[in-house]
Amino acid sequence: MMLVCPLCNSVGKNFKTIPGPLNRRYYQCSRCRLIFVQPESLPSAIEEKERYTEHENDPDSPGYIAFLNRAVHPALSWLKPGMKGLDYGSGPCPALSGVLQKEGIKCFNYDPLFGPPLANGPFDFIFATETFEHFHDPRAETERISRLLKPGGILIVMTLFYNLSQGLDNWFYARDRTHVMFYDLPVFEYICQKWNFELLWHDGERVIVLRKRIEKQNNLLPACERI
């Protein structure tokens, strides 16, 4: 079966094999720079759900709230009360929406495994904290997120960037079997180019803030201004 990049759809000889843990094959796409595991290693929904319930994501845990604030605090520069947002992949114990509520900002929860179902968009902002690394089809998921965002909407992603100079073999992030896609800044630069986002901010480690560009509607200009 021909290998296809799950983000940019590259095929053929565009992949470099990367050594990694858990007896899985890892590939890096030369076009978009995504690192992904072989399709045969993708966990089932049951395996994913069992693993997620092991996470200690208690909404009352000061440590977990501090972790989420690594994404929330920088994002507040672009958020304000009255906006409508979404936590895309809120998990079994949603917490981020509560953090935002204290800032006067409403955020709906959504998780494909634990619920609730997806609220009606579009949204002014979307958080995806510790979610992108779980996507089996990051192209489809990114396309969906882009459609859910209003033009000018903010996307805040938290996922630990890979560092190939240190390798993947002993990287704890790759040792979680439900982590199957790995990103760094060039991958998000590809995402910006493909889905018309602009990069607003990143911490160089795991949090990045993007804004969906507002496309010019030239066809709506008065006839005298059309050339």
C-alpha atoms as a printed R data frame, in Angstrom:
    type eleno elety resid chain resno       x      y       z
1   ATOM     1    CA   MET     A     1   0.000  0.000   0.000
2   ATOM     2    CA   MET     A     2   1.357  3.400  -0.986
3   ATOM     3    CA   LEU     A     3   2.224  5.676   1.908
4   ATOM     4    CA   VAL     A     4   0.382  9.010   1.936
5   ATOM     5    CA   CYS     A     5   1.057 11.958   4.230
6   ATOM     6    CA   PRO     A     6  -2.073 12.429   6.378
7   ATOM     7    CA   LEU     A     7  -1.649 16.224   6.355
8   ATOM     8    CA   CYS     A     8  -0.543 17.291   2.858
9   ATOM     9    CA   ASN     A     9  -1.367 14.123   0.864
10  ATOM    10    CA   SER     A    10   2.187 13.764  -0.464
11  ATOM    11    CA   VAL     A    11   2.983 10.317  -1.875
12  ATOM    12    CA   GLY     A    12   5.930  8.457  -3.332
13  ATOM    13    CA   LYS     A    13   9.476  9.047  -2.078
14  ATOM    14    CA   ASN     A    14   8.747 12.137   0.005
15  ATOM    15    CA   PHE     A    15   9.277 10.443   3.368
16  ATOM    16    CA   LYS     A    16  12.193  9.921   5.699
17  ATOM    17    CA   THR     A    17  12.086  7.100   8.236
18  ATOM    18    CA   ILE     A    18  12.624  8.342  11.802
19  ATOM    19    CA   PRO     A    19  13.661  5.953  14.612
20  ATOM    20    CA   GLY     A    20  11.194  5.951  17.480
21  ATOM    21    CA   PRO     A    21   9.726  3.979  20.390
22  ATOM    22    CA   LEU     A    22   6.953  1.395  20.836
23  ATOM    23    CA   ASN     A    23   8.040 -0.710  17.835
24  ATOM    24    CA   ARG     A    24   6.283  1.716  15.507
25  ATOM    25    CA   ARG     A    25   7.502  3.130  12.216
26  ATOM    26    CA   TYR     A    26   7.703  6.911  12.084
27  ATOM    27    CA   TYR     A    27   7.872  8.928   8.884
28  ATOM    28    CA   GLN     A    28   8.656 12.586   8.269
29  ATOM    29    CA   CYS     A    29   7.102 14.233   5.229
30  ATOM    30    CA   SER     A    30   9.598 16.317   3.256
31  ATOM    31    CA   ARG     A    31   6.844 18.660   2.084
32  ATOM    32    CA   CYS     A    32   4.950 19.670   5.253
33  ATOM    33    CA   ARG     A    33   7.467 18.291   7.834
34  ATOM    34    CA   LEU     A    34   4.809 16.353   9.778
35  ATOM    35    CA   ILE     A    35   6.037 13.237  11.574
36  ATOM    36    CA   PHE     A    36   3.442 10.455  11.640
37  ATOM    37    CA   VAL     A    37   3.254  6.806  12.586
38  ATOM    38    CA   GLN     A    38   2.490  4.036  10.141
39  ATOM    39    CA   PRO     A    39  -1.266  3.629   9.607
40  ATOM    40    CA   GLU     A    40  -1.166  0.096  11.057
41  ATOM    41    CA   SER     A    41  -0.125  1.574  14.422
42  ATOM    42    CA   LEU     A    42  -3.131  3.858  14.827
43  ATOM    43    CA   PRO     A    43  -5.023  2.892  18.010
44  ATOM    44    CA   SER     A    44  -8.683  1.948  18.008
45  ATOM    45    CA   ALA     A    45 -11.322  4.217  19.541
46  ATOM    46    CA   ILE     A    46 -11.583  1.797  22.489
47  ATOM    47    CA   GLU     A    47  -7.822  1.961  23.092
48  ATOM    48    CA   GLU     A    48  -7.905  5.742  22.895
49  ATOM    49    CA   LYS     A    49 -10.778  6.035  25.329
50  ATOM    50    CA   GLU     A    50  -9.113  3.721  27.837
51  ATOM    51    CA   ARG     A    51  -5.890  5.737  27.644
52  ATOM    52    CA   TYR     A    52  -7.638  9.094  28.031
53  ATOM    53    CA   THR     A    53  -9.380  7.977  31.209
54  ATOM    54    CA   GLU     A    54  -5.931  7.400  32.720
55  ATOM    55    CA   HIS     A    55  -5.008 11.068  32.328
56  ATOM    56    CA   GLU     A    56  -5.127 13.184  35.467
57  ATOM    57    CA   ASN     A    57  -7.006 16.111  33.992
58  ATOM    58    CA   ASP     A    58  -8.954 17.144  37.071
59  ATOM    59    CA   PRO     A    59 -10.677 20.550  36.653
60  ATOM    60    CA   ASP     A    60  -9.992 21.150  40.364
61  ATOM    61    CA   SER     A    61  -6.267 20.422  40.082
62  ATOM    62    CA   PRO     A    62  -4.155 23.598  40.387
63  ATOM    63    CA   GLY     A    63  -1.368 21.892  38.424
64  ATOM    64    CA   TYR     A    64  -3.631 21.037  35.502
65  ATOM    65    CA   ILE     A    65  -5.171 24.508  35.452
66  ATOM    66    CA   ALA     A    66  -1.675 26.009  35.414
67  ATOM    67    CA   PHE     A    67  -0.871 23.756  32.462
68  ATOM    68    CA   LEU     A    68  -3.946 24.953  30.540
69  ATOM    69    CA   ASN     A    69  -3.094 28.549  31.344
70  ATOM    70    CA   ARG     A    70   0.044 28.156  29.249
71  ATOM    71    CA   ALA     A    71  -2.363 28.317  26.297
72  ATOM    72    CA   VAL     A    72  -5.044 30.557  27.807
73  ATOM    73    CA   HIS     A    73  -2.875 33.425  29.056
74  ATOM    74    CA   PRO     A    74  -1.223 34.296  25.718
75  ATOM    75    CA   ALA     A    75  -4.525 33.822  23.877
76  ATOM    76    CA   LEU     A    76  -6.285 36.413  26.051
77  ATOM    77    CA   SER     A    77  -4.572 39.133  24.015
78  ATOM    78    CA   TRP     A    78  -6.994 38.277  21.191
79  ATOM    79    CA   LEU     A    79 -10.060 37.196  23.163
80  ATOM    80    CA   LYS     A    80 -12.735 39.284  24.841
81  ATOM    81    CA   PRO     A    81 -16.081 38.826  26.625
82  ATOM    82    CA   GLY     A    82 -18.990 38.258  24.277
83  ATOM    83    CA   MET     A    83 -17.054 35.976  21.983
84  ATOM    84    CA   LYS     A    84 -18.253 32.453  21.244
85  ATOM    85    CA   GLY     A    85 -15.576 29.770  21.445
86  ATOM    86    CA   LEU     A    86 -15.026 26.029  21.330
87  ATOM    87    CA   ASP     A    87 -12.761 23.593  23.161
88  ATOM    88    CA   TYR     A    88 -12.097 21.077  20.370
89  ATOM    89    CA   GLY     A    89 -11.265 17.833  22.165
90  ATOM    90    CA   SER     A    90 -12.313 18.710  25.698
91  ATOM    91    CA   GLY     A    91 -11.803 15.170  27.046
92  ATOM    92    CA   PRO     A    92 -13.714 13.304  29.755
93  ATOM    93    CA   CYS     A    93 -13.416 16.129  32.322
94  ATOM    94    CA   PRO     A    94 -13.667 19.501  30.550
95  ATOM    95    CA   ALA     A    95 -11.686 22.192  32.333
96  ATOM    96    CA   LEU     A    96 -10.618 24.840  29.852
97  ATOM    97    CA   SER     A    97 -14.131 26.232  29.433
98  ATOM    98    CA   GLY     A    98 -14.232 26.858  33.190
99  ATOM    99    CA   VAL     A    99 -10.930 28.741  33.040
100 ATOM   100    CA   LEU     A   100 -12.297 30.956  30.279
101 ATOM   101    CA   GLN     A   101 -15.599 31.458  32.089
102 ATOM   102    CA   LYS     A   102 -13.683 33.138  34.907
103 ATOM   103    CA   GLU     A   103 -12.425 35.605  32.296
104 ATOM   104    CA   GLY     A   104 -16.006 36.286  31.192
105 ATOM   105    CA   ILE     A   105 -15.575 34.338  27.947
106 ATOM   106    CA   LYS     A   106 -17.993 31.603  26.867
107 ATOM   107    CA   CYS     A   107 -16.528 28.406  25.462
108 ATOM   108    CA   PHE     A   108 -18.460 25.292  24.380
109 ATOM   109    CA   ASN     A   109 -17.048 21.804  24.935
110 ATOM   110    CA   TYR     A   110 -16.731 19.147  22.255
111 ATOM   111    CA   ASP     A   111 -15.169 15.706  22.277
112 ATOM   112    CA   PRO     A   112 -15.808 12.927  19.720
113 ATOM   113    CA   LEU     A   113 -15.314 10.155  22.292
114 ATOM   114    CA   PHE     A   114 -16.785 11.598  25.473
115 ATOM   115    CA   GLY     A   115 -19.208 14.252  24.272
116 ATOM   116    CA   PRO     A   116 -20.889 16.643  24.269
117 ATOM   117    CA   PRO     A   117 -21.747 16.850  20.558
118 ATOM   118    CA   LEU     A   118 -20.453 19.726  18.494
119 ATOM   119    CA   ALA     A   119 -22.277 23.011  19.058
120 ATOM   120    CA   ASN     A   120 -23.355 25.110  16.113
121 ATOM   121    CA   GLY     A   121 -20.652 27.412  14.777
122 ATOM   122    CA   PRO     A   122 -19.101 29.461  13.500
123 ATOM   123    CA   PHE     A   123 -16.857 30.399  16.419
124 ATOM   124    CA   ASP     A   124 -14.739 33.410  17.254
125 ATOM   125    CA   PHE     A   125 -12.013 31.159  18.638
126 ATOM   126    CA   ILE     A   126 -11.137 27.488  18.990
127 ATOM   127    CA   PHE     A   127  -8.784 25.873  21.487
128 ATOM   128    CA   ALA     A   128  -7.215 22.496  20.675
129 ATOM   129    CA   THR     A   129  -5.108 21.661  23.721
130 ATOM   130    CA   GLU     A   130  -3.233 18.352  23.592
131 ATOM   131    CA   THR     A   131  -5.450 17.301  20.694
132 ATOM   132    CA   PHE     A   132  -3.552 17.641  17.409
133 ATOM   133    CA   GLU     A   133  -1.159 14.816  18.297
134 ATOM   134    CA   HIS     A   134  -4.150 12.447  18.531
135 ATOM   135    CA   PHE     A   135  -5.608 13.186  15.085
136 ATOM   136    CA   HIS     A   136  -5.649 10.165  12.792
137 ATOM   137    CA   ASP     A   137  -6.548 12.402   9.854
138 ATOM   138    CA   PRO     A   138  -5.026 15.828  10.592
139 ATOM   139    CA   ARG     A   139  -5.912 17.118   7.137
140 ATOM   140    CA   ALA     A   140  -9.632 16.477   7.632
141 ATOM   141    CA   GLU     A   141  -9.562 17.732  11.234
142 ATOM   142    CA   THR     A   142  -7.741 20.946  10.293
143 ATOM   143    CA   GLU     A   143 -10.162 21.496   7.421
144 ATOM   144    CA   ARG     A   144 -13.077 21.059   9.807
145 ATOM   145    CA   ILE     A   145 -11.598 23.439  12.374
146 ATOM   146    CA   SER     A   146 -11.027 26.025   9.653
147 ATOM   147    CA   ARG     A   147 -14.667 25.773   8.562
148 ATOM   148    CA   LEU     A   148 -15.841 26.185  12.161
149 ATOM   149    CA   LEU     A   149 -13.881 29.420  12.619
150 ATOM   150    CA   LYS     A   150 -15.191 32.811  11.562
151 ATOM   151    CA   PRO     A   151 -12.963 34.853   9.247
152 ATOM   152    CA   GLY     A   152 -10.585 36.584  11.634
153 ATOM   153    CA   GLY     A   153 -11.147 33.829  14.215
154 ATOM   154    CA   ILE     A   154  -8.374 32.656  16.507
155 ATOM   155    CA   LEU     A   155  -7.023 29.089  16.715
156 ATOM   156    CA   ILE     A   156  -4.945 28.190  19.768
157 ATOM   157    CA   VAL     A   157  -3.098 24.874  19.569
158 ATOM   158    CA   MET     A   158  -1.146 23.163  22.330
159 ATOM   159    CA   THR     A   159   0.967 20.196  21.264
160 ATOM   160    CA   LEU     A   160   4.603 19.559  22.176
161 ATOM   161    CA   PHE     A   161   6.914 20.354  19.253
162 ATOM   162    CA   TYR     A   162   9.318 17.624  18.216
163 ATOM   163    CA   ASN     A   163  13.092 18.103  18.268
164 ATOM   164    CA   LEU     A   164  14.884 15.681  15.970
165 ATOM   165    CA   SER     A   165  18.290 16.741  17.291
166 ATOM   166    CA   GLN     A   166  17.311 14.890  20.470
167 ATOM   167    CA   GLY     A   167  15.601 12.010  18.633
168 ATOM   168    CA   LEU     A   168  12.262 10.328  19.260
169 ATOM   169    CA   ASP     A   169  13.454  7.098  20.911
170 ATOM   170    CA   ASN     A   170  13.438  8.444  24.461
171 ATOM   171    CA   TRP     A   171  10.921 11.233  23.951
172 ATOM   172    CA   PHE     A   172   8.075 10.720  26.431
173 ATOM   173    CA   TYR     A   173   5.579 12.337  24.075
174 ATOM   174    CA   ALA     A   174   6.111  9.640  21.451
175 ATOM   175    CA   ARG     A   175   5.898  6.898  24.073
176 ATOM   176    CA   ASP     A   176   2.155  7.501  24.463
177 ATOM   177    CA   ARG     A   177   0.552  5.099  21.984
178 ATOM   178    CA   THR     A   178  -2.330  7.507  21.344
179 ATOM   179    CA   HIS     A   179   0.119 10.204  20.179
180 ATOM   180    CA   VAL     A   180   0.440  9.529  16.464
181 ATOM   181    CA   MET     A   181   1.131 12.931  14.810
182 ATOM   182    CA   PHE     A   182   4.013 15.220  15.726
183 ATOM   183    CA   TYR     A   183   4.493 18.858  14.785
184 ATOM   184    CA   ASP     A   184   7.011 21.660  14.868
185 ATOM   185    CA   LEU     A   185   6.925 25.247  13.664
186 ATOM   186    CA   PRO     A   186   7.460 24.444   9.942
187 ATOM   187    CA   VAL     A   187   4.443 22.119  10.060
188 ATOM   188    CA   PHE     A   188   2.273 24.968  11.325
189 ATOM   189    CA   GLU     A   189   3.737 27.249   8.686
190 ATOM   190    CA   TYR     A   190   2.458 24.751   6.114
191 ATOM   191    CA   ILE     A   191  -0.947 24.736   7.840
192 ATOM   192    CA   CYS     A   192  -1.024 28.538   7.655
193 ATOM   193    CA   GLN     A   193  -0.257 28.470   3.953
194 ATOM   194    CA   LYS     A   194  -2.716 25.704   3.117
195 ATOM   195    CA   TRP     A   195  -5.674 26.875   5.215
196 ATOM   196    CA   ASN     A   196  -5.092 30.634   5.040
197 ATOM   197    CA   PHE     A   197  -4.037 31.312   8.618
198 ATOM   198    CA   GLU     A   198  -1.512 33.818   9.865
199 ATOM   199    CA   LEU     A   199   0.841 33.044  12.741
200 ATOM   200    CA   LEU     A   200   0.330 35.472  15.614
201 ATOM   201    CA   TRP     A   201   2.462 34.000  18.397
202 ATOM   202    CA   HIS     A   202   4.209 30.864  19.601
203 ATOM   203    CA   ASP     A   203   6.328 29.916  22.597
204 ATOM   204    CA   GLY     A   204   8.772 27.782  20.613
205 ATOM   205    CA   GLU     A   205   7.790 24.697  22.577
206 ATOM   206    CA   ARG     A   206   4.139 23.686  22.528
207 ATOM   207    CA   VAL     A   207   1.697 26.608  22.172
208 ATOM   208    CA   ILE     A   208   0.903 28.437  18.946
209 ATOM   209    CA   VAL     A   209  -1.737 31.059  18.139
210 ATOM   210    CA   LEU     A   210  -3.084 31.437  14.594
211 ATOM   211    CA   ARG     A   211  -5.670 33.716  13.041
212 ATOM   212    CA   LYS     A   212  -7.878 32.809  10.089
213 ATOM   213    CA   ARG     A   213  -7.342 35.419   7.420
214 ATOM   214    CA   ILE     A   214 -10.227 37.502   6.152
215 ATOM   215    CA   GLU     A   215 -10.466 37.007   2.415
216 ATOM   216    CA   LYS     A   216 -11.114 40.067   0.323
217 ATOM   217    CA   GLN     A   217 -14.472 39.983  -1.405
218 ATOM   218    CA   ASN     A   218 -13.544 41.790  -4.587
219 ATOM   219    CA   ASN     A   219 -16.791 40.837  -6.206
220 ATOM   220    CA   LEU     A   220 -18.630 42.933  -3.621
221 ATOM   221    CA   LEU     A   221 -16.870 46.171  -4.566
222 ATOM   222    CA   PRO     A   222 -18.904 48.810  -6.375
223 ATOM   223    CA   ALA     A   223 -18.671 48.462 -10.139
224 ATOM   224    CA   CYS     A   224 -16.681 51.695 -10.414
225 ATOM   225    CA   GLU     A   225 -13.964 50.199  -8.144
226 ATOM   226    CA   ARG     A   226 -13.636 46.922 -10.011
227 ATOM   227    CA   ILE     A   227 -10.787 46.736 -12.469
